[in-house]
Amino acid sequence: MSDHRDVRPDRTARRVRARRHRSNERVIRHCRDGAADREAGMATAEYAIATLAAVGFAALLVAVLSSGEIKGLLMSLITSALNFG
């Protein structure tokens, strides 16, 4: 019966086995973590898009609320709420 292990006891055979083992580990790790690696920067991109949307909405809100008509409407609403009691 043949033995599947490398029977050469020298240093070259050990190096070959170690290199093959590292290569196999790399392939297994790549297959296992492949989906996570492909989406590694997605959270950062999503945060950037959400931040830009929030800044755009804030700028629009400031532009609308700084108009004279809306400012008067808000002041009357606040005054009537404070005078309610």
C-alpha positions in Angstrom: 0.0 0.0 0.0 1.4 3.4 -0.9 1.7 6.2 1.6 0.2 9.5 0.4 2.6 11.6 2.4 5.8 12.9 1.0 8.5 10.4 2.1 11.5 12.7 1.6 12.7 13.7 5.0 14.8 16.6 3.8 14.2 20.3 4.2 13.0 20.8 0.6 10.1 18.4 1.2 9.1 20.2 4.4 9.2 23.6 2.5 7.0 22.2 -0.3 4.5 20.9 2.2 4.5 24.2 4.2 4.0 26.2 1.0 1.2 23.9 -0.1 -0.5 24.2 3.3 -0.3 28.0 3.3 -1.7 28.1 -0.2 -4.6 25.8 0.7 -5.3 28.0 3.7 -5.3 31.1 1.5 -7.7 29.6 -0.9 -10.1 28.4 1.8 -10.0 31.8 3.5 -10.6 33.6 0.2 -13.6 31.3 -0.6 -15.1 31.7 2.9 -14.6 35.5 3.2 -15.1 36.4 -0.4 -18.6 37.9 0.0 -17.4 40.0 2.9 -14.4 41.3 1.0 -16.5 42.4 -2.0 -18.7 44.5 0.3 -16.0 45.9 2.5 -16.5 49.5 1.7 -20.3 49.5 1.4 -21.0 50.8 4.9 -18.7 53.8 4.4 -20.3 54.6 1.0 -23.8 54.3 2.5 -22.9 56.6 5.3 -21.5 59.2 2.9 -24.6 59.1 0.7 -26.9 59.5 3.8 -24.8 62.4 5.1 -25.0 64.1 1.8 -28.7 63.7 1.7 -29.1 65.1 5.2 -26.9 68.1 4.4 -29.0 68.7 1.2 -32.2 68.5 3.2 -30.9 70.8 5.9 -29.9 73.4 3.3 -33.4 73.2 1.7 -35.0 73.6 5.2 -32.8 76.6 6.0 -33.7 78.2 2.7 -37.4 77.6 3.2 -37.5 78.7 6.9 -35.5 81.8 6.4 -38.1 83.3 4.0 -40.2 86.0 5.6 -43.6 84.4 5.1 -42.6 81.1 6.8 -40.8 82.9 9.6 -43.9 84.9 10.4 -46.0 81.8 10.3 -43.7 80.0 12.7 -43.5 82.9 15.1 -47.3 83.1 15.2 -47.5 79.4 15.8 -45.0 79.6 18.7 -46.7 82.6 20.2 -50.1 81.0 20.1 -48.7 77.8 21.7 -47.1 79.8 24.5 -50.2 81.9 25.1 -52.5 78.8 25.2 -52.3 78.3 29.0 
